[in-house]
């Protein structure tokens, strides 16, 4: 049974890859960023959806789980998180004594915006048996209301580990939640939220690109709609996309996720071809929030150590527990 809850009504399988461009190939701005990194004892973390020039300068490039793990064990004094706001918050939660900055404070997420903490709390109050499994694409306040956090890479494992005697509430991505239900057979109440970029892929647009490249497997992110997932040859997180494409005998792939992922894939599989899945309106699909970060903003945030992510000790303590529960479950043998 699928029960959808309207958010308007209620309000890793691997660590990230080491990146880095040889200094001789950098322009003056890139060299200055690396000099600032050394001076600050900073680590630069970049999500797979960042622009190529940021990925090439980062110490680590990965998905939310891998970068969360890297943030948890970093020895740097400053964490520079090139991603969206909730990711930098996660790094701060796991490293409360460190300075955490991000290039653009306004780099947000449609999923985070779809699930305000006050509306989630009101829904949770309607059922004391709810066990809240929360996709990491959410605010620190929502994490603090959660029993356990998950990512697209570990969501199935997290849900399979959830208590059998509790009613599962999955927030905020209804498409990821529906896919997890298909994989686990666990009934869940799903919050009505989605990634605006991933739902722009349609059955029609994916069918058309498959006709143009009939031999290319379609690799889709589980944030895509079911109509798109039904066409996919592989449904997986961004990290698993790298593994799948490396291991596959295919020479070209259609990638149904944010277009920044193709840079990472091409770097790690240079002998293969990656085709961005189109939408009905564009030949590729970019997240406007992820693309708000630029090299200039990266430089300025390191130079000024701002904008910083600041959270109250209470929120950090409450939000840390479900993240650590995720990391503990993820580390268990399969």
C-alpha positions in Angstrom: 0.0 0.0 0.0 1.2 3.5 -0.9 -0.1 6.4 1.2 0.9 9.8 0.0 0.9 12.7 2.3 0.7 16.2 0.8 3.6 18.3 2.0 1.4 21.4 1.4 -1.2 20.0 3.7 1.2 19.2 6.5 3.3 21.7 5.9 27.5 4.5 0.1 28.7 1.7 -1.3 32.0 3.6 -1.8 33.8 6.6 -0.6 34.0 9.8 -2.8 36.8 9.8 -5.3 39.9 11.9 -4.9 39.9 14.6 -7.5 42.4 17.4 -8.2 43.9 19.0 -11.3 47.7 19.3 -11.6 48.7 22.8 -10.6 50.5 23.4 -13.9 47.2 23.2 -15.7 45.4 25.7 -13.4 44.8 29.4 -14.2 45.5 32.1 -11.6 42.2 31.8 -9.9 42.6 28.0 -9.5 46.1 28.5 -8.1 44.9 31.1 -5.6 42.1 28.6 -4.4 44.7 25.9 -3.8 46.9 28.4 -2.0 44.0 29.4 0.2 43.3 25.8 0.9 46.8 25.2 2.1 46.8 28.3 4.2 43.5 27.5 5.9 44.2 23.8 6.2 40.9 23.3 4.3 39.4 20.4 2.5 37.2 21.0 -0.5 34.3 18.6 -1.0 32.3 18.7 -4.2 29.0 17.0 -5.0 28.8 15.0 -8.3 26.5 17.7 -9.7 28.9 20.6 -9.4 30.4 22.3 -12.4 33.5 20.5 -13.9 36.0 23.2 -12.9 34.9 22.8 -9.2 35.0 19.0 -9.4 38.6 19.2 -10.8 39.8 21.4 -7.9 38.1 19.4 -5.1 39.8 17.0 -2.8 36.9 14.7 -2.9 34.0 14.4 -5.3 31.0 12.2 -4.4 27.4 11.8 -3.4 25.8 12.8 -0.1 26.7 9.7 1.8 30.4 9.6 0.7 30.9 13.3 1.4 29.1 13.0 4.8 31.5 10.2 5.7 34.5 12.2 4.5 33.3 15.3 6.5 33.0 13.1 9.6 36.6 12.0 9.5 38.4 15.1 8.0 41.4 16.5 9.9 41.0 19.9 8.2 40.2 23.0 10.2 37.9 24.3 7.4 35.4 22.4 5.4 34.5 24.0 2.1 31.3 22.3 0.8 30.6 22.8 -2.9 27.0 21.5 -3.0 23.7 22.8 -1.7 22.9 24.1 1.8 21.6 21.0 3.4 24.9 19.2 2.5 27.0 21.8 4.2 24.7 21.6 7.2 25.4 17.9 7.4 29.1 18.5 7.4 28.6 21.0 10.3 26.5 18.5 12.3 29.3 16.0 12.0 32.0 18.5 12.6 30.6 21.1 15.1 34.0 22.4 16.1 35.1 23.1 12.5 34.4 26.1 10.2 32.1 25.0 7.4 31.6 27.4 4.4 29.8 27.0 1.1 30.2 29.2 -2.0 26.6 30.3 -2.2 24.2 30.4 0.8 21.2 30.4 -1.5 22.1 27.1 -3.2 19.0 25.3 -1.9 17.0 22.2 -2.8 13.4 21.7 -3.9 13.2 18.6 -1.6 14.3 20.6 1.4 11.8 23.3 0.7 9.0 20.8 0.3 9.3 19.6 3.9 9.3 22.3 6.6 10.0 21.0 10.0 6.8 22.3 11.6 4.6 20.5 9.0 6.5 17.3 9.5 6.1 17.5 13.3 2.4 18.0 12.9 2.2 14.9 10.7 4.3 12.8 13.1 1.9 13.8 15.9 -0.9 12.1 14.1 0.7 8.6 14.6 2.9 7.8 17.6 4.0 4.6 15.9 5.7 6.5 13.0 9.3 5.6 12.4 10.7 8.5 10.2 13.1 7.6 7.5 14.4 10.8 6.1 16.3 11.3 2.8 19.4 13.4 3.5 18.0 16.2 1.2 16.4 18.1 4.0 17.2 20.7 6.6 19.0 20.2 9.9 15.7 20.8 11.7 14.0 18.0 9.8 16.9 15.7 10.5 16.5 16.5 14.1 12.9 15.1 13.9 14.0 11.9 12.2 14.7 8.4 13.5 17.3 7.7 10.7 18.7 9.4 7.7 19.2 7.7 4.3 20.7 8.5 0.9 19.7 7.2 -2.5 22.6 4.8 -2.2 21.7 3.2 1.1 17.9 3.8 1.4 17.0 0.2 0.7 19.4 -1.0 3.4 18.2 1.6 5.8 14.5 0.7 5.3 15.2 -3.1 5.5 16.8 -2.4 8.9 13.9 -0.3 10.2 11.9 -1.8 13.1 9.2 -4.3 11.9 6.7 -3.1 14.5 6.7 0.6 13.5 4.8 2.4 10.7 7.3 3.8 8.3 7.1 7.4 7.2 9.5 8.3 4.4 10.3 12.0 3.7 10.6 14.0 1.6 11.1 12.4 -1.8 8.0 10.4 -2.9 9.7 9.0 -6.0 12.7 7.6 -4.1 10.3 6.3 -1.4 8.1 4.6 -4.0 11.2 2.9 -5.5 12.4 1.8 -2.1 9.0 0.3 -1.4 9.3 -1.7 -4.7 12.7 -3.0 -3.6 11.8 -3.8 0.0 8.1 -4.6 0.1 7.8 -2.4 3.2 4.7 -0.3 3.2 5.4 3.3 3.9 3.6 6.7 4.1 5.3 8.9 1.6 5.6 12.7 1.9 4.7 14.5 -1.3 8.0 16.0 -2.3 10.3 15.6 -5.3 13.4 16.9 -6.9 12.3 19.4 -9.5 15.1 18.5 -11.8 14.6 14.7 -11.8 10.9 14.9 -12.4 11.6 16.8 -15.6 12.6 13.6 -17.3 9.6 12.0 -18.9 8.6 8.7 -20.4 8.4 10.4 -23.8 11.8 12.2 -23.6 13.6 9.0 -22.5 11.9 6.9 -25.1 13.1 9.3 -27.8 16.7 9.2 -26.7 16.6 5.4 -26.6 15.5 5.3 -30.2 18.5 7.4 -31.1 20.9 5.1 -29.1 19.2 1.7 -29.1 22.3 -0.1 -27.7 22.9 2.2 -24.8 21.7 1.2 -21.3 19.6 3.8 -19.6 20.9 4.5 -16.1 18.5 6.5 -14.0 18.5 8.0 -10.5 15.6 6.7 -8.2 14.4 10.3 -7.8 13.0 10.0 -11.3 9.3 9.2 -11.7 8.1 5.6 -12.0 7.3 6.2 -15.7 11.1 6.9 -16.3 12.3 4.1 -13.9 10.3 1.6 -15.9 12.4 2.4 -19.0 15.7 2.2 -17.2 18.2 -0.7 -17.4 19.7 0.3 -14.0 18.3 2.4 -11.2 20.9 3.6 -8.7 22.6 6.4 -6.8 25.2 8.5 -8.5 28.0 6.5 -6.8 26.6 3.2 -8.1 26.3 4.8 -11.5 30.1 5.0 -11.6 30.5 1.3 -10.5 27.8 0.1 -13.0 29.4 2.0 -16.0 32.9 0.8 -15.1 31.7 -2.9 -14.9 29.4 -2.9 -17.9 30.6 -4.1 -21.3 28.5 -1.4 -22.9 30.5 1.4 -24.6 27.9 4.2 -24.3 25.2 5.0 -21.7 22.2 7.3 -21.4 22.4 9.0 -17.9 19.2 10.2 -16.4 20.3 12.4 -13.6 21.7 15.9 -13.3 24.2 16.7 -16.1 27.1 17.4 -13.8 27.4 13.7 -13.2 28.7 13.2 -16.8 32.0 14.9 -16.0 32.7 12.5 -13.2 31.7 9.5 -15.3 33.8 10.6 -18.2 36.8 11.2 -16.0 36.5 7.7 -14.4 35.6 5.9 -17.6 37.5 7.8 -20.3 37.0 5.0 -22.9 33.2 5.2 -22.8 30.6 7.6 -24.0 28.0 9.2 -21.8 24.8 10.7 -23.2 22.8 13.2 -21.1 19.1 12.2 -20.9 17.0 15.0 -22.2 13.8 16.5 -20.9 10.9 17.6 -23.1 12.5 21.1 -23.2 16.3 20.6 -23.1 19.0 18.2 -24.4 20.3 17.8 -20.8 19.1 18.6 -17.3 20.9 20.9 -14.9 19.9 21.8 -11.3 19.8 25.5 -11.0 20.7 25.3 -7.3 23.8 23.1 -7.9 25.0 25.4 -10.6 24.8 28.5 -8.4 28.3 27.6 -7.2 31.1 29.0 -9.3 34.9 29.1 -9.0 34.7 32.9 -8.2 32.3 32.2 -5.3 34.4 29.3 -4.2 37.4 31.6 -4.0 35.5 34.3 -2.2 34.0 32.0 0.4 37.5 30.7 1.3 39.0 34.2 1.3 36.3 35.6 3.6 35.4 32.3 5.4 31.8 33.2 4.6 29.0 32.3 4.2 29.4 30.0 7.2 27.0 27.3 8.3 26.0 27.9 11.9 23.6 25.6 13.9 22.6 25.6 17.5 24.1 23.0 19.8 20.6 21.5 20.4 19.9 21.0 16.7 23.4 19.6 16.1 22.9 17.1 18.9 19.4 16.0 17.8 20.3 15.9 14.1 23.6 14.0 14.6 21.9 10.9 16.1 20.0 9.8 13.0 22.9 10.6 10.8 25.2 8.4 12.9 22.6 5.7 12.9 22.6 5.8 9.1 26.4 5.6 9.0 26.4 2.7 11.5 23.8 0.7 9.4 25.6 1.5 6.2 28.8 0.0 7.6 27.2 -3.3 8.4 28.0 -6.2 6.1 25.5 -6.7 3.3 
